[in-house]
Amino acid sequence: MDSPRSPEMESADSKNSGNSINTGNTYATTSSSAGTSSSGGASTLSRYENQKRRDWNTFGQYLKNHRPPLSLSRCSGAHVLEFLRYLDQFGKTKVHTPICPFYGHPNPPAPCPCPLRQAWGSLDALIGRLRAAYEENGGKPENNPFGARAVRLYLREVRDLQSKARGISYEKKKRKRQLPQPPQPPPPDEG
């Protein structure tokens, strides 16, 4: 889908210090860490908050450029999927196709014509920020298009496809559990 860029989209902050989704001149950070805000003042936002604001503005611009233009109240999970597919054209992650000789290899020894896509982790973090921004901007949680079942299924499909294509496991990190202490023998009776 061709969406013309507006001056607002063109002037998005390009001094982004994290991993980013480059959409021409619009950036969406892939880092999901909140960072810390300096104690200089109440107006200083964390890197996460700034990125969430930029992501929200980018999505709003996408809706304005949509043909026909789309209001947020009429936005559905299908529109969110359309937005994620639109972002794929700016991806930097090589995703091998099943017919590629490097399918399943994390570090291929030679170049191949496979497409560049947005990395699953980037999309997952982006959806998390947009889901939070939607509710912070007055949206009801039960109507949140970023939490739609179709979006969750799409992200799972992208994760599985990229995991197989790139030979990388995306297993959840397991928490380190404290090992239970073995029961101490009772003190000897002195009696």
Backbone bond lengths (Angstrom), bond angles and torsions (degrees), N, CA, C in turn:
res aa  C-N    CA-C-N  psi(-1)  N-CA   C-N-CA  omega(-1)  CA-C   N-CA-C  phi
1 M - - - 1.451 - - 1.503 108.63 -
2 D 1.331 118.98 127.74 1.449 121.95 178.92 1.507 108.99 -90.43
3 S 1.326 115.05 121.91 1.452 120.51 177.57 1.513 107.91 -120.73
4 P 1.339 117.69 117.91 1.458 118.81 179.77 1.514 110.15 -66.41
5 R 1.329 116.14 146.77 1.455 120.68 179.45 1.520 109.25 -90.55
6 S 1.308 114.91 138.85 1.459 120.03 177.48 1.516 108.41 -98.26
7 P 1.341 117.98 168.09 1.465 120.18 177.08 1.521 111.81 -57.95
8 E 1.334 118.13 -34.58 1.457 120.04 179.26 1.525 109.90 -62.77
9 M 1.328 116.76 -41.80 1.451 120.52 -179.37 1.521 110.06 -68.76
10 E 1.335 117.36 -37.88 1.439 122.20 -178.07 1.515 111.82 -66.77
11 S 1.323 117.34 -30.62 1.457 120.01 -173.45 1.520 113.33 -95.16
12 A 1.316 118.03 16.78 1.472 119.81 179.54 1.520 109.30 -62.31
13 D 1.301 116.18 154.09 1.454 122.83 -175.69 1.517 111.40 -60.52
14 S 1.326 116.87 117.47 1.457 119.78 -179.67 1.518 111.60 -102.12
15 K 1.310 118.07 6.78 1.460 120.90 177.81 1.513 110.29 -94.84
16 N 1.288 116.19 42.18 1.458 122.63 -177.20 1.515 109.14 -78.59
17 S 1.341 117.35 128.21 1.450 120.10 -175.33 1.527 113.77 -95.18
18 G 1.326 119.64 -5.81 1.460 121.49 -178.90 1.514 111.17 -98.01
19 N 1.316 117.02 -175.45 1.458 120.52 171.31 1.511 105.74 -65.84
20 S 1.323 118.07 142.36 1.451 116.79 -174.37 1.511 112.78 -137.13
21 I 1.318 113.63 154.66 1.447 122.08 171.57 1.520 104.36 -94.51
22 N 1.304 116.93 112.96 1.445 120.90 -177.61 1.517 108.37 -90.94
23 T 1.312 116.22 117.68 1.461 121.20 177.75 1.517 107.51 -114.04
24 G 1.319 115.46 61.88 1.454 118.92 -173.84 1.513 106.83 80.77
25 N 1.303 116.34 -106.59 1.457 120.33 177.17 1.511 111.93 -108.82
26 T 1.309 118.02 10.13 1.454 121.43 178.71 1.515 107.88 -107.05
27 Y 1.294 117.43 134.54 1.448 121.03 -176.09 1.510 111.61 -117.77
28 A 1.307 115.36 143.71 1.464 121.79 173.99 1.517 106.43 -132.18
29 T 1.304 117.99 109.69 1.458 121.72 -176.68 1.511 111.36 -65.37
30 T 1.323 114.99 140.59 1.456 119.33 -179.86 1.512 111.96 -93.31
31 S 1.293 117.06 -10.45 1.461 119.22 179.88 1.512 109.75 -70.79
32 S 1.306 116.55 133.15 1.456 118.91 179.64 1.517 111.62 -102.16
33 S 1.343 116.74 6.69 1.458 117.76 179.12 1.514 109.25 -78.80
34 A 1.296 116.46 143.96 1.453 121.26 -175.61 1.509 112.24 -75.17
35 G 1.309 119.29 -24.88 1.453 120.47 -177.27 1.514 109.03 69.29
36 T 1.300 115.89 -172.96 1.455 118.93 177.97 1.501 108.79 -130.73
37 S 1.295 116.44 143.82 1.448 119.23 176.97 1.513 107.66 -93.00
38 S 1.323 115.00 147.36 1.456 117.73 179.95 1.512 109.09 -72.58
39 S 1.304 115.59 156.77 1.459 119.72 -176.43 1.516 111.60 -85.32
40 G 1.346 117.23 17.20 1.459 121.90 -177.42 1.511 113.96 -65.58
41 G 1.333 119.05 -35.30 1.451 119.78 -178.39 1.504 111.70 -176.88
42 A 1.315 114.70 169.52 1.461 120.28 -177.31 1.524 111.45 -70.41
43 S 1.344 118.37 -23.27 1.456 120.31 -176.68 1.524 112.34 -81.23
44 T 1.340 118.68 -10.40 1.458 121.29 179.31 1.516 109.17 -79.97
45 L 1.338 115.28 121.06 1.463 120.52 -179.26 1.517 109.44 -100.89
46 S 1.323 116.18 154.96 1.457 120.66 175.91 1.522 109.32 -69.46
47 R 1.315 115.63 165.16 1.460 120.41 178.10 1.522 109.88 -59.01
48 Y 1.340 116.08 -40.00 1.469 121.07 178.72 1.522 110.69 -60.71
49 E 1.333 117.15 -47.61 1.471 120.94 -178.93 1.521 111.16 -63.78
50 N 1.324 116.63 -40.82 1.473 119.71 177.44 1.519 110.72 -63.45
51 Q 1.333 116.47 -42.79 1.456 119.14 -179.62 1.516 111.35 -66.68
52 K 1.324 116.18 -39.36 1.466 120.18 178.97 1.529 109.82 -61.02
53 R 1.325 116.15 -40.82 1.472 120.69 178.57 1.533 110.02 -64.45
54 R 1.352 116.81 -44.28 1.474 119.64 179.14 1.525 111.01 -64.06
55 D 1.345 116.72 -41.79 1.470 120.19 178.50 1.525 110.57 -61.61
56 W 1.325 115.98 -42.61 1.461 120.91 -179.44 1.527 110.22 -63.14
57 N 1.330 116.45 -43.41 1.466 120.47 178.76 1.523 111.16 -65.29
58 T 1.330 116.70 -38.73 1.470 120.54 178.10 1.526 110.79 -63.27
59 F 1.341 116.30 -43.60 1.459 119.20 179.39 1.532 110.03 -65.76
60 G 1.326 117.04 -40.74 1.467 120.52 177.09 1.521 111.22 -59.95
61 Q 1.325 116.46 -40.23 1.473 120.70 178.27 1.519 110.12 -66.54
62 Y 1.323 116.68 -38.71 1.464 120.97 177.46 1.529 109.88 -60.21
63 L 1.336 116.77 -42.50 1.468 119.96 179.20 1.528 111.15 -64.48
64 K 1.338 116.37 -39.34 1.477 119.77 178.98 1.521 111.04 -65.41
65 N 1.347 116.48 -37.94 1.464 120.61 -178.33 1.524 112.69 -81.78
66 H 1.301 116.94 -9.37 1.464 122.20 -179.66 1.525 108.68 -62.15
67 R 1.306 116.03 144.93 1.471 120.16 176.83 1.499 109.63 -113.07
68 P 1.331 120.61 115.06 1.460 126.29 -6.54 1.529 110.80 -72.10
69 P 1.362 117.29 158.10 1.472 118.99 178.63 1.522 110.83 -54.02
70 L 1.312 115.58 147.43 1.454 121.50 -172.00 1.515 109.83 -124.98
71 S 1.329 116.24 133.23 1.467 119.43 176.02 1.525 108.23 -86.63
72 L 1.317 115.56 154.84 1.463 120.33 -178.88 1.527 111.13 -61.01
73 S 1.329 116.60 -35.46 1.463 119.96 -178.37 1.533 112.35 -65.76
74 R 1.326 117.10 -22.98 1.469 120.83 -179.96 1.534 111.95 -100.35
75 C 1.326 116.34 3.95 1.461 121.58 -178.69 1.536 109.74 -76.17
76 S 1.322 115.76 135.80 1.465 120.51 -179.36 1.527 109.78 -124.57
77 G 1.314 116.05 176.69 1.450 121.21 175.98 1.519 111.77 -57.15
78 A 1.333 117.51 -33.40 1.469 121.15 178.87 1.528 110.89 -63.56
79 H 1.336 116.91 -36.57 1.462 120.17 178.55 1.529 110.62 -70.72
80 V 1.318 116.30 -35.16 1.464 120.49 177.00 1.530 108.91 -64.23
81 L 1.332 117.58 -42.27 1.465 121.11 178.14 1.526 110.78 -62.43
82 E 1.318 116.21 -39.81 1.464 121.28 177.70 1.535 109.64 -60.92
83 F 1.331 116.51 -41.68 1.463 122.36 178.57 1.538 110.37 -63.67
84 L 1.327 117.51 -43.92 1.464 120.39 179.96 1.528 111.09 -64.27
85 R 1.322 116.43 -39.01 1.475 119.63 178.21 1.526 110.94 -68.66
86 Y 1.324 116.17 -34.24 1.465 121.02 175.93 1.530 109.47 -62.51
87 L 1.335 117.13 -41.91 1.461 121.09 -178.92 1.526 112.50 -65.71
88 D 1.331 117.41 -25.04 1.466 120.99 -178.69 1.523 112.56 -55.41
89 Q 1.321 118.06 -31.76 1.460 120.02 -177.82 1.524 112.25 -65.29
90 F 1.340 117.50 -16.62 1.461 121.25 179.72 1.523 111.82 -101.66
91 G 1.334 117.39 8.25 1.455 121.84 -175.58 1.515 113.43 -68.84
92 K 1.326 115.07 158.14 1.458 121.75 -179.77 1.523 111.63 -124.83
93 T 1.325 117.02 7.89 1.458 121.57 -177.62 1.523 110.23 -102.31
94 K 1.327 116.48 119.98 1.468 121.67 179.34 1.527 108.68 -72.56
95 V 1.335 115.88 122.37 1.463 120.88 178.38 1.526 107.20 -118.19
96 H 1.330 115.30 108.64 1.463 120.67 -175.91 1.523 111.80 -71.39
97 T 1.326 115.69 142.56 1.462 121.40 176.09 1.532 108.12 -84.51
98 P 1.330 117.25 158.56 1.482 119.57 -178.51 1.528 114.10 -58.43
99 I 1.329 118.69 -24.18 1.469 119.38 -179.68 1.530 112.42 -87.61
100 C 1.316 117.83 -6.48 1.467 122.24 179.43 1.527 109.87 -72.41
101 P 1.331 117.64 137.53 1.473 119.04 178.82 1.536 112.73 -64.92
102 F 1.320 117.43 -16.85 1.464 120.57 -178.88 1.523 112.72 -99.32
103 Y 1.328 116.49 9.44 1.463 120.83 178.58 1.525 109.22 -57.11
104 G 1.311 116.67 126.04 1.456 121.25 179.23 1.520 114.44 88.19
105 H 1.333 117.78 0.32 1.464 121.08 179.09 1.527 109.70 -100.60
106 P 1.328 118.16 121.38 1.462 119.82 -179.46 1.531 113.50 -68.27
107 N 1.352 117.89 -30.51 1.467 121.61 -179.57 1.516 110.19 -129.20
108 P 1.345 117.33 82.16 1.471 119.56 -177.43 1.533 111.28 -64.06
109 P 1.329 116.65 143.46 1.468 120.70 -176.79 1.531 114.84 -78.99
110 A 1.321 117.84 -10.82 1.466 120.43 -177.22 1.523 109.79 -147.77
111 P 1.332 117.22 161.97 1.475 119.35 178.10 1.527 111.67 -69.41
112 C 1.317 115.07 157.55 1.456 120.68 176.96 1.534 107.82 -146.23
113 P 1.335 117.05 164.15 1.470 119.79 -176.59 1.535 114.72 -85.55
114 C 1.321 117.74 12.21 1.467 119.97 -177.69 1.529 110.68 -63.57
115 P 1.336 116.77 151.69 1.465 120.47 -174.38 1.528 113.53 -72.82
116 L 1.327 114.31 154.85 1.455 121.60 171.67 1.521 107.07 -93.04
117 R 1.312 116.17 136.80 1.465 121.93 -178.13 1.519 109.18 -134.35
118 Q 1.325 115.10 169.08 1.457 119.47 170.63 1.520 107.53 -72.26
119 A 1.307 116.81 138.95 1.452 121.11 177.87 1.524 109.30 -70.63
120 W 1.331 115.46 146.33 1.462 120.21 -179.18 1.521 111.53 -55.92
121 G 1.317 117.75 -43.94 1.461 120.85 -178.08 1.518 112.16 -61.30
122 S 1.329 116.35 -34.90 1.461 120.90 178.13 1.526 110.70 -66.64
123 L 1.327 115.73 -44.89 1.467 120.03 179.87 1.523 111.11 -66.48
124 D 1.320 116.57 -40.10 1.452 121.34 -179.79 1.531 110.71 -62.97
125 A 1.328 116.68 -44.92 1.469 120.71 178.76 1.528 110.78 -66.11
126 L 1.325 116.67 -40.35 1.470 121.11 178.92 1.524 110.86 -60.72
127 I 1.325 116.74 -46.55 1.468 120.42 179.79 1.523 110.32 -63.07
128 G 1.320 116.96 -38.81 1.462 119.85 177.40 1.519 111.90 -60.59
129 R 1.330 116.89 -43.50 1.470 120.31 178.88 1.521 111.21 -67.90
130 L 1.334 117.45 -42.26 1.467 120.05 -179.12 1.530 111.17 -68.23
131 R 1.316 116.30 -34.58 1.468 119.94 177.99 1.529 110.03 -63.04
132 A 1.336 116.19 -43.25 1.468 120.52 178.20 1.528 110.44 -67.43
133 A 1.327 117.13 -42.42 1.468 121.24 -178.31 1.525 111.30 -63.66
134 Y 1.320 116.64 -37.39 1.469 120.94 179.74 1.532 110.13 -57.17
135 E 1.321 115.73 -47.68 1.465 119.76 -178.05 1.524 111.51 -72.36
136 E 1.327 117.42 -34.18 1.468 120.63 176.95 1.527 111.83 -67.28
137 N 1.326 116.19 -23.62 1.464 120.90 179.70 1.525 111.95 -98.37
138 G 1.312 116.43 24.07 1.458 120.75 172.14 1.512 116.99 95.27
139 G 1.317 118.07 -0.39 1.455 119.97 179.50 1.524 111.44 -75.90
140 K 1.316 115.66 146.74 1.472 119.84 178.70 1.529 109.10 -83.10
141 P 1.338 116.50 136.80 1.471 119.39 -178.36 1.527 113.60 -54.67
142 E 1.326 117.29 -36.90 1.471 119.41 -178.23 1.530 112.87 -71.19
143 N 1.349 117.49 -16.09 1.466 121.21 178.79 1.528 112.45 -106.42
144 N 1.328 117.69 8.69 1.459 121.58 -173.90 1.531 110.45 -68.56
145 P 1.343 117.95 112.32 1.472 119.64 -178.07 1.528 112.48 -68.21
146 F 1.347 117.35 -21.36 1.462 120.34 -179.53 1.519 112.03 -77.35
147 G 1.321 116.61 -14.08 1.454 121.06 177.25 1.512 112.22 -103.58
148 A 1.333 116.91 9.26 1.469 121.25 -177.97 1.532 111.16 -62.47
149 R 1.298 115.80 148.82 1.460 121.68 -179.59 1.531 111.01 -57.19
150 A 1.328 116.79 -39.72 1.465 120.78 -179.29 1.530 111.07 -61.61
151 V 1.324 117.14 -36.30 1.463 121.36 179.45 1.523 109.82 -69.19
152 R 1.330 117.10 -44.15 1.467 120.86 178.13 1.532 110.68 -61.38
153 L 1.327 116.79 -42.48 1.465 120.32 179.49 1.533 111.01 -65.96
154 Y 1.328 116.68 -39.52 1.459 120.87 178.86 1.536 110.34 -62.37
155 L 1.332 116.65 -45.34 1.464 120.20 179.55 1.527 111.31 -62.74
156 R 1.319 116.75 -39.28 1.465 120.50 177.95 1.532 109.82 -64.70
157 E 1.333 116.40 -41.55 1.464 120.76 179.39 1.530 111.10 -63.73
158 V 1.341 116.36 -43.17 1.467 121.06 178.71 1.533 109.74 -62.84
159 R 1.331 116.28 -43.94 1.469 120.57 179.48 1.525 110.58 -59.41
160 D 1.326 116.68 -48.80 1.465 120.59 -177.93 1.527 111.52 -64.74
161 L 1.329 116.67 -43.00 1.464 121.51 179.94 1.523 110.01 -62.42
162 Q 1.328 117.33 -46.72 1.463 120.08 -178.40 1.522 111.56 -69.58
163 S 1.303 116.44 -34.31 1.464 120.33 178.16 1.530 110.08 -61.03
164 K 1.319 116.41 -45.76 1.468 120.73 179.67 1.530 111.04 -70.37
165 A 1.329 116.62 -44.42 1.460 121.10 -174.84 1.528 112.33 -67.83
166 R 1.327 116.56 -34.03 1.455 120.32 -175.92 1.516 112.95 -101.97
167 G 1.343 116.52 -5.11 1.456 119.64 179.58 1.517 112.92 67.68
168 I 1.331 116.09 31.54 1.460 121.69 -178.03 1.517 108.63 -120.35
169 S 1.318 116.61 133.28 1.453 120.69 178.63 1.522 109.63 -86.72
170 Y 1.320 116.04 135.57 1.460 121.16 177.26 1.526 109.99 -110.80
171 E 1.315 116.93 39.68 1.463 119.86 179.88 1.514 109.53 -67.03
172 K 1.327 115.08 145.93 1.464 119.25 176.17 1.513 108.87 -63.88
173 K 1.311 114.81 141.64 1.456 118.90 176.57 1.521 108.13 -71.85
174 K 1.307 115.36 133.49 1.455 119.32 -179.54 1.521 108.92 -87.03
175 R 1.303 115.09 138.84 1.467 119.79 177.40 1.518 108.75 -69.93
176 K 1.302 113.68 145.20 1.461 117.81 174.58 1.513 107.28 -79.05
177 R 1.309 115.13 120.43 1.460 119.45 178.83 1.511 108.89 -92.63
178 Q 1.308 113.59 145.54 1.444 117.77 173.14 1.514 107.49 -73.55
179 L 1.309 115.94 126.45 1.460 118.92 179.15 1.515 108.70 -69.30
180 P 1.333 116.21 133.20 1.466 117.79 178.89 1.522 109.69 -64.15
181 Q 1.303 115.05 137.01 1.459 120.49 178.79 1.523 108.83 -69.78
182 P 1.330 116.87 135.55 1.471 117.43 177.66 1.522 108.69 -64.32
183 P 1.309 115.67 145.90 1.464 118.05 -178.37 1.527 110.24 -59.97
184 Q 1.320 114.55 134.79 1.466 120.59 178.94 1.535 109.13 -79.08
185 P 1.301 116.10 137.24 1.477 116.76 177.37 1.517 108.34 -66.16
186 P 1.347 115.83 145.16 1.467 118.10 179.90 1.534 110.61 -63.66
187 P 1.331 115.61 149.25 1.473 117.40 179.50 1.525 109.89 -62.84
188 P 1.321 116.99 146.11 1.481 118.95 -179.24 1.519 111.16 -62.73
189 D 1.298 114.13 142.21 1.481 119.23 178.84 1.516 110.11 -72.34
190 E 1.290 113.17 130.49 1.469 116.96 176.11 1.512 106.27 -103.85
191 G 1.169 119.27 101.41 1.438 116.97 -175.25 1.413 119.02 -159.75
